[in-house]
Amino acid sequence: MIKWTKAVAMTATAVTGLLFIRYRSRKKRSEYLANLHSFRPTETLRVSENDFAILGTFEDNQKSAVLVLEKLPFHRADRHLWLQCLTLRPNLQNDIYASYRASVSQEIEPFKVSLIYPATKEHIQKYSEQEFYIVRETPTLYKAITEPYIASIPTSKLDWIYNILEHKSESERILYEDTDPESGFIFLPNSKWCHLNKKEALSCLAIVHNRSLRSTRDLTADHLPLLCKIRDACLKVLRERFQVEASSLRVYFHYQPTYYHLHVHFTHIKISNGVFLGKAIFLDDVIYSLTRQSNHYKEALLTYVVGKSQHASLYADLVAANAMS
């Protein structure tokens, strides 16, 4: 039996605008519910990033009902209400980045709140509403436009990564480290994974020590020992420490990445954010491609998504080169 308190039963009311309730039973369509006081849960069917499905009955009708609570987008008009209601507890701090657990009340599961302060123009652009476009990047286009764009980004944008590599920040969170300057890396939970006991929210990063590696474009067969060590060592840590098998994990690079210092994402298979086509390249696919052709990623056509605001200068250069058609 599920512990179902009045506070939980009224979650949809307490956080109006965040949750949407879909009710399925044999009640007539004209019989609308005003609240969930008479709902009696019997089983949790599914808990995911975006919804919560519960099986139960109503006091006046013992036929089964499926209740689905779904997260809805935040509304601009609600921002003042949310800010006034949230209570924050610090999670971590690294350079200009901080994350918190934010609670609306003691009964409701906390939110994760991330803070970037002071935020740069690039941060503001990344989190702004914008248009996205598909780019088919040839090696020539990479050399002419993308690589100069990467080179133009100040290394100060990577200070939070260097703080981790130099053990200035988050050293207590490190799960594994290989200190070799060429083929070594640090493996730790991503700040997105607030509750390490929640396996289905698993999100980790493997960050390489070699600062000359910026993205998959820089990888050759010479880096296969590094890539294989990352895969094997990190999967072993996740299996032994968190009892999560490789078959339940996505292991991938982003291209284009948000930060141009090579890192590998490890996320639970139930997490869908950041793994769409045009963004994620699986680590095993990279290893396979480099095994067959040493310079594959220097010669390959790579298709990715570019944000008009997030990658403003790259987007402008691509448009000027007529590369968006």
C-alpha positions in Angstrom: 0.0 0.0 0.0 1.3 3.5 -0.9 1.6 6.1 1.8 -0.7 8.7 0.5 -1.0 11.8 2.6 -3.4 14.7 2.1 -0.4 16.9 1.1 0.6 14.5 -1.6 -3.0 14.0 -2.8 -3.3 17.7 -3.2 0.1 18.2 -4.9 -1.7 19.2 -8.2 -3.5 21.9 -6.4 -0.6 23.1 -4.4 1.6 23.6 -7.4 -0.9 24.9 -9.9 0.5 25.2 -13.4 3.2 22.5 -12.8 1.1 19.4 -12.8 -1.6 18.2 -15.1 -3.9 15.3 -14.0 -5.3 12.9 -16.5 -8.0 10.6 -15.0 -9.2 7.4 -16.7 -12.1 5.3 -15.4 -15.6 4.4 -16.4 -17.1 7.5 -14.9 -19.3 9.5 -17.3 -17.4 12.3 -19.2 -19.7 14.9 -17.6 -18.6 14.0 -14.1 -15.6 16.2 -13.4 -13.5 16.0 -10.3 -13.0 19.0 -8.0 -10.3 17.3 -6.0 -8.7 13.9 -5.3 -9.8 13.5 -1.7 -11.7 10.3 -2.5 -9.0 8.7 -4.6 -7.3 5.7 -3.0 -4.0 4.7 -4.6 -3.1 1.0 -4.7 0.0 0.9 -6.9 2.5 3.2 -8.5 2.6 2.3 -12.2 5.4 4.6 -13.4 7.6 7.4 -12.1 9.6 9.2 -14.8 11.2 12.6 -15.4 7.9 14.0 -16.6 5.1 12.1 -15.2 3.8 10.0 -12.3 1.2 7.2 -13.0 -0.8 5.8 -10.2 -3.4 2.9 -10.1 -6.2 3.3 -7.6 -9.9 3.5 -7.0 -12.5 6.0 -5.7 -14.4 5.5 -2.4 -17.8 5.4 -4.2 -16.6 3.1 -7.1 -14.3 0.2 -6.7 -13.5 0.0 -10.4 -9.8 0.7 -11.3 -8.7 4.2 -12.2 -5.3 5.3 -13.6 -4.2 8.8 -12.5 -1.4 10.4 -14.4 0.3 13.6 -13.0 2.4 15.3 -15.6 4.7 18.3 -15.4 3.5 21.3 -17.4 5.8 24.1 -18.6 6.3 27.0 -16.2 4.4 30.2 -17.1 6.0 33.6 -17.2 3.2 35.1 -15.1 3.9 32.7 -12.3 7.6 33.6 -11.8 7.1 36.0 -8.8 4.9 33.4 -7.0 7.5 30.7 -7.4 10.4 32.9 -6.3 8.5 33.9 -3.1 7.5 30.3 -2.3 10.9 28.5 -2.7 13.2 27.6 0.2 16.8 26.8 -0.9 19.3 24.4 0.4 22.8 24.5 -1.2 24.1 21.5 -3.2 27.4 22.6 -4.7 29.4 25.6 -5.8 32.0 25.8 -8.5 33.3 29.1 -10.0 30.2 31.0 -11.1 27.9 28.0 -11.0 25.9 26.9 -8.0 23.0 24.4 -7.6 20.4 24.1 -4.9 17.5 21.9 -3.8 14.4 24.1 -3.7 11.3 23.2 -1.7 7.8 24.6 -2.1 6.7 22.8 1.2 8.0 20.0 3.4 5.6 17.6 1.8 6.4 18.2 -1.8 9.5 16.7 -3.4 12.1 19.5 -3.9 13.0 21.0 -7.2 16.6 21.3 -8.4 17.5 24.9 -8.8 20.7 25.9 -10.7 22.2 29.4 -10.4 24.8 30.9 -12.7 26.1 34.2 -11.2 27.3 36.4 -12.7 25.8 35.1 -15.9 27.5 36.1 -19.2 25.8 37.0 -22.5 26.4 33.4 -23.6 24.6 32.0 -20.6 21.6 34.2 -21.2 21.5 33.2 -24.9 21.7 29.5 -24.0 18.6 29.7 -21.7 16.6 32.0 -23.9 13.8 30.9 -26.3 15.4 30.6 -29.7 15.2 28.9 -33.1 17.4 25.9 -33.9 18.7 24.7 -37.2 20.3 21.6 -38.7 23.9 22.0 -39.9 25.7 19.4 -42.1 29.3 20.0 -41.3 31.9 18.9 -43.7 35.6 18.8 -42.8 36.1 21.9 -44.9 33.3 23.7 -43.1 34.8 22.7 -39.8 38.2 24.1 -40.7 36.9 27.3 -42.2 34.2 28.2 -39.6 33.7 25.9 -36.6 37.3 25.5 -35.5 38.0 29.3 -35.6 34.8 29.7 -33.6 36.0 27.2 -30.9 39.5 28.9 -30.8 37.8 32.3 -30.2 36.1 31.2 -27.0 38.1 32.4 -23.9 39.6 29.6 -21.8 38.0 31.3 -18.8 34.7 29.7 -19.9 36.3 26.4 -18.8 37.4 27.5 -15.3 34.8 25.3 -13.7 36.2 22.3 -15.5 39.8 23.2 -14.6 38.7 23.6 -11.0 37.6 20.0 -11.0 40.7 18.7 -12.8 42.9 20.6 -10.3 40.9 19.5 -7.3 39.9 23.1 -6.4 36.2 22.3 -6.5 34.0 19.1 -6.1 36.9 16.9 -5.2 34.7 15.2 -2.6 32.3 14.1 -5.4 34.9 12.3 -7.5 34.0 8.7 -8.1 37.2 7.7 -10.0 40.4 9.3 -11.3 43.1 8.2 -13.7 45.9 10.9 -13.2 47.7 10.2 -16.5 48.0 13.6 -18.2 47.4 12.2 -21.7 45.1 9.2 -21.1 43.6 10.1 -17.7 40.3 11.5 -16.6 38.1 12.3 -13.7 34.7 10.7 -13.3 32.1 12.4 -11.0 28.3 13.0 -10.8 26.9 15.8 -12.9 25.3 18.6 -10.8 22.0 17.5 -12.4 22.1 14.3 -10.3 21.2 15.6 -6.9 20.1 12.4 -5.2 22.6 9.7 -5.7 20.2 7.1 -4.4 17.8 7.7 -7.3 19.3 5.5 -10.0 16.9 6.6 -12.7 18.2 10.1 -12.4 21.8 9.0 -12.8 23.9 11.6 -14.7 27.7 11.6 -14.6 30.6 13.1 -16.5 34.0 11.8 -17.4 36.3 14.8 -18.0 39.7 14.2 -19.7 42.9 15.6 -18.3 44.3 16.3 -21.8 43.4 20.0 -22.4 44.2 19.8 -26.1 41.1 17.7 -26.7 38.0 19.9 -27.3 35.5 17.7 -29.1 35.1 14.5 -31.1 36.6 16.3 -34.1 40.0 16.1 -32.3 39.9 12.4 -31.7 42.0 9.8 -33.7 42.9 6.2 -33.2 45.7 7.4 -30.9 43.0 8.2 -28.3 41.4 4.7 -28.3 43.2 3.7 -25.1 41.7 6.8 -23.4 38.2 6.2 -24.7 38.3 2.5 -23.8 39.6 3.3 -20.3 36.7 5.8 -19.8 34.1 3.3 -20.9 35.4 0.3 -18.9 36.4 2.1 -15.7 33.3 4.2 -15.4 30.9 1.4 -16.2 32.6 -0.7 -13.5 32.2 2.1 -11.0 28.5 2.6 -11.8 27.9 -1.2 -11.6 29.7 -1.8 -8.4 28.8 1.4 -6.5 25.2 2.0 -7.8 24.2 -1.4 -9.1 23.5 0.1 -12.5 24.4 -2.1 -15.5 25.7 -0.9 -18.8 22.5 -1.9 -20.6 20.7 0.7 -18.6 23.0 3.6 -19.5 23.6 5.9 -22.4 27.3 6.9 -22.8 27.9 9.6 -25.3 29.5 12.9 -26.4 27.7 16.0 -27.4 28.5 17.7 -30.7 28.4 20.6 -30.6 29.2 20.5 -26.8 28.3 23.3 -24.5 31.9 23.4 -23.3 34.8 22.7 -25.5 36.9 20.5 -23.3 36.4 16.8 -24.1 34.0 15.1 -21.7 31.7 12.0 -21.9 28.1 11.9 -20.5 26.8 8.8 -18.6 23.1 9.0 -18.1 20.3 6.5 -17.2 18.4 5.3 -20.2 15.2 6.8 -18.8 16.6 10.3 -19.1 15.7 11.7 -22.5 17.1 15.2 -22.3 20.3 15.9 -24.4 20.3 12.6 -26.3 18.5 13.5 -29.5 19.8 13.1 -33.0 22.0 16.1 -34.0 23.4 16.3 -30.5 24.6 13.0 -29.0 27.2 10.6 -30.4 27.6 7.3 -28.6 31.0 6.5 -27.2 30.9 2.9 -28.5 30.2 4.3 -32.0 33.2 6.6 -31.7 35.4 3.8 -30.6 34.1 1.6 -33.4 34.6 4.3 -36.1 38.2 5.1 -34.9 39.1 1.4 -34.9 38.1 1.1 -38.6 39.5 4.5 -39.7 42.1 6.4 -37.6 41.0 9.9 -38.8 37.3 9.2 -39.1 36.2 12.3 -37.2 38.6 14.6 -39.0 37.2 13.5 -42.3 33.5 12.7 -41.5 30.4 14.8 -42.3 28.8 15.5 -38.9 25.2 16.7 -38.6 24.4 18.8 -35.6 21.9 21.3 -34.3 22.9 25.0 -33.8 21.0 27.5 -31.7 20.5 31.0 -33.2 21.1 32.6 -29.9 23.2 30.0 -28.0 25.7 29.8 -30.8 25.1 33.3 -32.1 28.5 34.0 -33.7 28.8 30.4 -35.1 25.3 30.7 -36.5 26.1 34.1 -38.1 29.3 32.7 -39.7 27.4 29.7 -41.0 24.7 31.9 -42.5 27.4 34.2 -44.1 29.0 31.1 -45.7 25.6 30.0 -47.0 26.0 26.8 -45.0 22.5 26.7 -43.6 20.7 25.8 -46.8 
